[in-house]
Amino acid sequence: MSKFGFAIKKDSILELDKANLSLSTFLKEQYPAYKTCINCGICSAVCTAAQLTAFNIRSIKLKIDRGDIANLAPELALCMLCGKCEMACPRGISNRQITLLINQYLKDNNG
């Protein structure tokens, strides 16, 4: 059978009633600017860690908003906390601050 250059992936249906949105709620309470993120991806485009590793703050934030908070610590450990993302963000959101808050939440909740 020939390959057509694509693969069928499993369904990505989310059941938000069963999702763990506690981290998302925590971030919105501790850093209200988190709610203003439009997920444009500029932060990921300028990120030094993203250019050198598999780090992607945009995908991490999407996972959090979907309640998929398992295994975030290893991904966050790749962040260099340089702040380039904040300088480039059109909304002035500090992903550095968000990363620190996520680490705090994970530490406090044994995540």
Backbone as ProteinMPNN parsed JSONL, in Angstrom:
{"seq_chain_A": "MSKFGFAIKKDSILELDKANLSLSTFLKEQYPAYKTCINCGICSAVCTAAQLTAFNIRSIKLKIDRGDIANLAPELALCMLCGKCEMACPRGISNRQITLLINQYLKDNNG", "coords_chain_A": {"N_chain_A": [[0.836, -1.175, 0.0], [0.577, 2.193, -0.826], [2.014, 5.167, 0.58], [0.597, 8.226, 1.489], [1.63, 10.508, 2.607], [0.47, 11.403, 4.94], [-0.948, 10.822, 8.186], [-3.379, 9.059, 10.047], [-4.76, 10.298, 12.92], [-5.64, 9.791, 16.378], [-8.869, 10.653, 17.717], [-9.357, 13.932, 18.966], [-11.128, 14.785, 20.88], [-12.385, 16.667, 23.533], [-13.45, 16.352, 26.856], [-14.578, 18.648, 28.645], [-15.948, 18.761, 31.019], [-14.832, 16.789, 32.535], [-12.218, 17.461, 32.619], [-9.163, 18.586, 34.156], [-9.082, 21.602, 35.246], [-7.849, 23.133, 37.113], [-5.251, 24.277, 37.224], [-5.368, 26.145, 35.168], [-7.349, 27.839, 36.196], [-6.014, 28.704, 38.51], [-3.869, 30.153, 37.353], [-5.272, 32.213, 36.078], [-6.307, 33.534, 38.262], [-4.019, 34.314, 39.719], [-2.487, 35.687, 37.838], [-3.95, 37.801, 36.077], [-3.648, 38.759, 33.428], [-3.182, 36.545, 31.932], [-5.556, 35.675, 30.849], [-5.904, 37.291, 28.66], [-4.376, 36.422, 26.578], [-4.022, 35.67, 23.161], [-3.108, 33.499, 21.85], [-1.329, 33.781, 19.656], [1.236, 33.011, 18.961], [3.615, 34.379, 18.711], [5.333, 34.501, 20.864], [6.433, 31.937, 20.903], [7.768, 32.0, 18.504], [9.925, 33.75, 18.88], [11.311, 32.594, 20.902], [14.205, 31.488, 22.476], [14.739, 29.035, 23.696], [12.898, 27.437, 22.364], [13.989, 27.365, 19.849], [16.223, 25.853, 20.238], [15.471, 23.561, 21.584], [12.731, 21.275, 22.267], [10.872, 22.891, 23.413], [7.836, 24.692, 23.806], [6.0, 27.266, 24.544], [3.503, 28.143, 23.82], [2.073, 25.804, 23.115], [2.115, 24.578, 25.596], [0.529, 26.31, 27.122], [-1.884, 25.952, 25.768], [-2.371, 23.262, 26.369], [-2.77, 23.477, 29.136], [-5.091, 25.044, 29.231], [-6.832, 23.213, 28.2], [-6.898, 21.331, 30.133], [-4.979, 19.377, 30.291], [-2.643, 18.629, 32.156], [-0.675, 16.874, 32.849], [2.687, 15.807, 33.081], [3.976, 18.324, 32.723], [6.144, 19.513, 33.989], [8.746, 18.538, 33.028], [8.743, 19.694, 30.471], [8.557, 22.43, 31.053], [10.971, 22.811, 32.301], [12.747, 23.276, 30.307], [12.571, 25.921, 29.633], [14.285, 28.996, 29.482], [13.848, 31.273, 30.878], [14.322, 33.848, 29.891], [12.842, 36.048, 28.992], [12.34, 37.085, 26.464], [9.993, 36.493, 25.185], [8.075, 38.055, 26.439], [8.837, 40.615, 25.656], [8.244, 40.526, 22.96], [5.545, 40.016, 22.83], [2.353, 41.051, 21.727], [0.402, 41.758, 23.514], [1.696, 42.162, 25.858], [2.098, 40.138, 27.698], [3.606, 38.27, 30.247], [5.247, 35.525, 29.791], [7.269, 34.456, 31.163], [6.655, 35.016, 33.844], [4.329, 33.489, 33.951], [5.37, 30.933, 33.565], [6.867, 30.674, 35.923], [4.783, 30.746, 37.796], [3.375, 28.426, 37.076], [5.282, 26.499, 37.711], [5.355, 26.928, 40.471], [2.733, 26.176, 41.168], [2.776, 23.447, 40.413], [4.727, 22.512, 42.17], [3.5, 23.003, 44.653], [1.283, 21.375, 44.451], [2.181, 18.83, 44.077], [2.688, 18.079, 41.424]], "CA_chain_A": [[0.0, 0.0, 0.0], [1.395, 3.4, -0.901], [1.815, 6.157, 1.628], [0.2, 9.493, 0.898], [2.242, 11.625, 3.311], [-0.269, 11.815, 6.122], [-1.301, 9.721, 9.081], [-4.628, 9.244, 10.776], [-4.524, 10.43, 14.348], [-6.81, 9.512, 17.201], [-9.739, 11.799, 17.948], [-8.895, 14.839, 20.022], [-12.317, 15.318, 21.529], [-12.158, 16.979, 24.934], [-14.601, 16.4, 27.743], [-14.184, 19.67, 29.602], [-16.559, 18.489, 32.316], [-13.957, 15.875, 33.252], [-10.849, 17.98, 32.55], [-8.611, 19.226, 35.348], [-8.84, 23.0, 34.905], [-7.395, 23.832, 38.324], [-4.078, 25.088, 36.92], [-5.867, 27.276, 34.378], [-8.027, 28.73, 37.148], [-4.954, 29.278, 39.345], [-3.15, 31.165, 36.576], [-6.171, 33.355, 35.841], [-6.434, 34.265, 39.525], [-2.728, 34.871, 40.125], [-1.954, 36.551, 36.786], [-5.132, 38.058, 35.243], [-3.29, 38.981, 32.03], [-3.202, 35.236, 31.261], [-6.83, 35.576, 30.118], [-5.882, 38.125, 27.462], [-3.557, 35.784, 25.547], [-4.781, 35.279, 21.97], [-2.4, 32.343, 21.279], [-0.84, 34.157, 18.329], [2.444, 32.247, 18.708], [4.812, 35.216, 18.598], [6.227, 34.106, 21.954], [7.148, 30.73, 20.483], [8.629, 32.336, 17.373], [11.145, 34.432, 19.319], [11.85, 31.858, 22.047], [15.508, 30.848, 22.291], [14.607, 27.629, 24.086], [12.152, 26.74, 21.305], [14.883, 27.178, 18.708], [17.267, 24.887, 20.588], [14.885, 22.358, 22.179], [11.33, 21.03, 21.89], [10.034, 23.757, 24.246], [6.864, 25.516, 23.096], [5.129, 27.82, 25.585], [2.137, 28.23, 23.287], [1.417, 24.498, 23.255], [1.951, 24.337, 27.031], [-0.646, 27.072, 27.546], [-3.063, 25.286, 25.2], [-2.595, 22.06, 27.182], [-3.317, 23.899, 30.425], [-6.475, 25.469, 29.005], [-7.614, 22.004, 27.9], [-6.89, 20.473, 31.31], [-3.97, 18.341, 30.145], [-1.512, 19.157, 32.922], [0.277, 15.807, 33.17], [4.028, 15.895, 32.498], [4.364, 19.681, 32.346], [7.415, 19.896, 34.615], [9.906, 18.37, 32.145], [8.662, 20.659, 29.374], [8.855, 23.758, 31.595], [12.383, 22.871, 32.681], [13.502, 23.713, 29.138], [12.475, 27.378, 29.532], [15.47, 29.684, 29.977], [13.367, 32.443, 31.622], [15.038, 35.014, 29.372], [11.917, 37.162, 28.871], [12.163, 37.553, 25.085], [8.575, 36.31, 24.847], [7.338, 39.219, 26.954], [9.178, 41.767, 24.832], [7.63, 40.388, 21.639], [4.094, 39.807, 22.935], [1.567, 42.256, 21.442], [-0.442, 42.044, 24.679], [2.557, 42.405, 27.011], [1.965, 39.039, 28.656], [4.892, 37.74, 30.682], [5.286, 34.065, 29.869], [8.24, 34.155, 32.217], [5.869, 34.992, 35.079], [3.424, 32.341, 33.846], [6.188, 29.733, 33.79], [7.175, 30.619, 37.358], [3.543, 30.388, 38.495], [3.096, 27.011, 36.803], [6.223, 25.731, 38.542], [4.894, 27.044, 41.857], [1.537, 25.339, 41.299], [3.175, 22.038, 40.353], [5.443, 22.208, 43.411], [2.536, 23.002, 45.754], [0.278, 20.324, 44.24], [2.876, 17.575, 43.78], [2.501, 17.761, 40.017]], "C_chain_A": [[0.886, 1.244, 0.0], [1.044, 4.366, 0.233], [1.56, 7.512, 0.971], [0.74, 10.704, 1.646], [1.449, 12.15, 4.489], [-0.601, 10.581, 6.945], [-2.6, 10.052, 9.791], [-4.31, 9.258, 12.262], [-5.8, 10.114, 15.104], [-7.61, 10.793, 17.413], [-9.208, 12.644, 19.094], [-10.082, 15.538, 20.685], [-12.022, 15.511, 23.015], [-13.468, 16.964, 25.694], [-14.251, 17.376, 28.86], [-14.833, 19.497, 30.968], [-15.672, 17.595, 33.176], [-12.515, 16.366, 33.305], [-10.446, 18.647, 33.862], [-8.205, 20.658, 34.984], [-8.321, 23.814, 36.089], [-6.189, 24.722, 38.057], [-4.479, 26.323, 36.112], [-6.537, 28.306, 35.284], [-7.01, 29.437, 38.036], [-4.227, 30.4, 38.606], [-3.999, 32.406, 36.347], [-6.361, 34.19, 37.102], [-5.139, 34.989, 39.89], [-2.165, 35.874, 39.121], [-3.08, 36.822, 35.784], [-4.831, 38.294, 33.768], [-3.268, 37.672, 31.235], [-4.455, 35.093, 30.392], [-6.809, 36.35, 28.807], [-5.036, 37.544, 26.336], [-4.438, 35.334, 24.384], [-4.125, 34.108, 21.233], [-1.908, 32.605, 19.866], [0.447, 33.421, 17.96], [3.712, 33.071, 18.56], [5.827, 34.841, 19.67], [7.062, 32.887, 21.564], [8.117, 31.023, 19.347], [9.944, 32.971, 17.807], [11.877, 33.676, 20.426], [13.175, 31.164, 21.713], [15.434, 29.368, 22.622], [13.879, 26.824, 23.014], [13.026, 26.486, 20.089], [15.924, 26.1, 18.961], [16.735, 23.561, 21.121], [13.46, 22.181, 21.658], [10.364, 21.896, 22.693], [9.1, 24.591, 23.373], [5.845, 26.021, 24.11], [3.687, 27.904, 25.098], [1.415, 26.899, 23.443], [1.214, 24.138, 24.723], [0.703, 25.057, 27.535], [-1.93, 26.456, 26.986], [-3.4, 24.018, 25.982], [-3.244, 22.414, 28.517], [-4.776, 24.285, 30.271], [-7.396, 24.299, 28.676], [-7.638, 21.028, 29.073], [-5.889, 19.345, 31.253], [-2.693, 18.802, 30.835], [-0.515, 18.082, 33.345], [1.588, 16.057, 32.424], [4.42, 17.289, 32.024], [5.756, 20.051, 32.855], [8.623, 19.686, 33.7], [9.914, 19.367, 30.977], [9.059, 22.055, 29.863], [10.322, 23.909, 31.973], [13.256, 23.351, 31.523], [13.502, 25.237, 28.974], [13.695, 28.026, 30.178], [15.127, 30.931, 30.786], [14.05, 33.735, 31.181], [14.144, 36.239, 29.22], [11.728, 37.705, 27.469], [10.697, 37.476, 24.662], [7.754, 37.521, 25.283], [7.612, 40.457, 26.101], [8.471, 41.728, 23.481], [6.113, 40.326, 21.678], [3.324, 41.098, 22.651], [0.655, 42.661, 22.596], [0.376, 42.294, 25.949], [2.475, 41.333, 28.081], [3.344, 38.481, 28.978], [4.81, 36.22, 30.817], [6.312, 33.608, 30.884], [7.515, 34.05, 33.552], [4.922, 33.789, 35.086], [4.177, 31.051, 34.12], [6.527, 29.575, 35.267], [5.943, 30.232, 38.171], [3.18, 28.922, 38.277], [4.007, 26.136, 37.654], [5.803, 25.766, 40.01], [3.692, 26.145, 42.084], [1.91, 23.857, 41.325], [3.887, 21.616, 41.633], [4.456, 22.075, 44.573], [1.527, 21.858, 45.662], [0.893, 18.999, 43.809], [2.68, 17.129, 42.347], [3.795, 17.538, 39.353]], "O_chain_A": [[1.848, 1.318, 0.764], [-0.069, 4.367, 0.759], [2.235, 7.885, 0.011], [0.343, 11.829, 1.345], [1.733, 13.239, 4.986], [-0.54, 9.451, 6.46], [-2.872, 11.214, 10.095], [-3.673, 8.344, 12.787], [-6.897, 10.162, 14.548], [-7.07, 11.893, 17.298], [-8.674, 12.12, 20.071], [-10.029, 16.727, 21.002], [-11.476, 14.623, 23.669], [-14.475, 17.5, 25.231], [-13.7, 16.986, 29.89], [-14.334, 20.019, 31.965], [-15.75, 17.636, 34.403], [-11.677, 15.752, 33.967], [-11.282, 19.199, 34.578], [-7.109, 20.886, 34.472], [-8.354, 25.045, 36.064], [-6.106, 25.819, 38.61], [-3.976, 27.42, 36.356], [-6.307, 29.507, 35.142], [-7.131, 30.636, 38.287], [-3.997, 31.471, 39.167], [-3.495, 33.527, 36.417], [-6.553, 35.404, 37.028], [-5.166, 36.142, 40.32], [-1.452, 36.803, 39.5], [-3.162, 36.153, 34.754], [-5.697, 38.047, 32.928], [-3.329, 37.691, 30.006], [-4.417, 34.467, 29.333], [-7.626, 36.082, 27.926], [-4.983, 38.118, 25.248], [-5.472, 34.697, 24.59], [-4.533, 33.762, 20.124], [-2.049, 31.759, 18.983], [0.727, 33.224, 16.778], [4.78, 32.515, 18.307], [7.033, 34.858, 19.425], [8.255, 32.82, 21.863], [9.161, 30.381, 19.232], [10.973, 32.754, 17.168], [12.96, 34.089, 20.839], [13.25, 30.358, 20.786], [16.002, 28.539, 21.91], [14.205, 25.66, 22.781], [12.829, 25.502, 19.375], [16.448, 25.501, 18.022], [17.445, 22.556, 21.117], [13.044, 22.86, 20.719], [9.156, 21.66, 22.658], [9.506, 25.126, 22.342], [4.931, 25.291, 24.493], [2.755, 27.752, 25.887], [0.258, 26.872, 23.862], [0.243, 23.462, 25.062], [-0.087, 24.485, 28.287], [-2.955, 26.443, 27.668], [-4.571, 23.73, 26.23], [-4.161, 21.728, 28.969], [-5.611, 23.897, 31.089], [-8.61, 24.394, 28.856], [-8.324, 20.007, 29.015], [-5.937, 18.437, 32.083], [-1.773, 19.302, 30.188], [0.397, 18.361, 34.124], [1.58, 16.472, 31.265], [5.126, 17.423, 31.024], [6.465, 20.825, 32.212], [9.461, 20.582, 33.601], [10.975, 19.824, 30.552], [9.796, 22.774, 29.188], [10.855, 25.019, 31.964], [14.387, 23.786, 31.741], [14.341, 25.782, 28.256], [14.091, 27.657, 31.283], [16.023, 31.581, 31.325], [14.323, 34.611, 32.001], [14.633, 37.365, 29.31], [11.02, 38.696, 27.29], [10.224, 38.298, 23.877], [6.845, 37.954, 24.574], [6.708, 41.255, 25.856], [8.136, 42.772, 22.921], [5.46, 40.56, 20.662], [3.605, 42.13, 23.26], [0.187, 43.799, 22.642], [-0.189, 42.603, 26.998], [2.755, 41.599, 29.25], [4.152, 38.247, 28.079], [4.357, 35.701, 31.837], [6.23, 32.495, 31.403], [7.735, 33.102, 34.306], [4.74, 33.147, 36.121], [3.68, 30.176, 34.828], [6.48, 28.467, 35.802], [6.051, 29.471, 39.132], [2.725, 28.252, 39.204], [3.562, 25.152, 38.245], [5.886, 24.756, 40.709], [3.633, 25.427, 43.082], [1.416, 23.104, 42.164], [3.685, 20.507, 42.127], [4.561, 21.151, 45.379], [0.982, 21.424, 46.677], [0.209, 18.146, 43.242], [2.524, 15.938, 42.078], [3.834, 17.257, 38.155]]}, "name": "protein", "num_of_chains": 1, "seq": "MSKFGFAIKKDSILELDKANLSLSTFLKEQYPAYKTCINCGICSAVCTAAQLTAFNIRSIKLKIDRGDIANLAPELALCMLCGKCEMACPRGISNRQITLLINQYLKDNNG"}
